[in-house]
Amino acid sequence: EHAHPHEQIGTVLKGEMQLSIAGEKQIVTAGGAYHVPSGAIHSGRCLKGPAEVIEMFAPVREDWR
């Protein structure tokens, strides 16, 4: 689990992810999306093999450039 000051939005392109966001668990499958609010403690893991995800952060994460 971790948190950061950036909002995070993700879309699962392939596979299936189990996410925990601010204590709430959810499963996101291919075509689904999720939102992690700024400062929320969160974690994720792949289910049934690998997953492919696109994630966006706002503001831009300077440590990921």
matplotlib code that plots the C-alpha trace (Angstrom):
import matplotlib.pyplot as plt

x = [0.0, 1.1, -0.2, 0.9, -0.4, -1.4, -4.8, -4.5, -6.8, -6.3, -7.9, -7.3, -6.6, -6.1, -6.5, -8.0, -6.9, -7.9, -7.6, -7.9, -8.6, -9.1, -10.1, -12.6, -11.8, -12.9, -12.1, -11.5, -11.5, -10.5, -12.3, -12.9, -11.5, -10.7, -9.9, -7.5, -8.1, -5.1, -3.6, -5.7, -3.9, -4.1, -2.7, -3.4, -2.5, -3.1, -5.6, -5.5, -2.1, -0.7, -2.6, -2.0, -3.0, -2.7, -2.4, -2.5, -1.5, -2.5, -0.4, 2.3, 4.6, 8.0, 9.6, 8.3, 9.5]
y = [0.0, 3.5, 7.1, 10.1, 13.7, 13.1, 12.0, 8.8, 7.5, 4.1, 2.0, -1.7, -2.7, -6.4, -8.8, -8.2, -6.1, -6.2, -2.7, -1.5, 2.3, 4.0, 0.7, -0.3, -3.3, -3.6, -5.7, -3.9, -6.0, -5.1, -2.0, -0.8, 2.3, 3.5, 6.7, 7.1, 10.5, 12.5, 11.2, 8.0, 4.8, 2.3, -0.9, -3.2, -6.7, -8.7, -11.5, -14.6, -13.6, -10.4, -7.2, -4.2, -0.8, 2.9, 5.3, 9.1, 11.3, 15.0, 17.0, 15.3, 13.1, 14.7, 11.5, 9.4, 11.5]
z = [0.0, -0.6, -1.2, -3.1, -3.6, -7.2, -8.4, -10.4, -13.1, -14.8, -17.5, -17.7, -21.3, -20.8, -17.8, -14.4, -11.4, -7.8, -6.3, -2.8, -2.7, 0.7, 2.2, -0.5, -2.7, -6.3, -9.3, -12.6, -15.8, -19.4, -20.5, -16.9, -15.3, -11.8, -9.9, -6.9, -5.1, -4.0, -0.8, -0.8, 0.5, -2.3, -3.8, -6.7, -7.9, -11.1, -11.1, -13.4, -14.9, -16.2, -16.9, -19.1, -17.7, -18.7, -15.8, -15.7, -12.8, -12.1, -11.6, -13.6, -11.6, -12.0, -10.5, -13.4, -16.4]

ax = plt.figure().add_subplot(projection="3d")
ax.plot(x, y, z, "-o")
ax.set_aspect("equal")
plt.show()
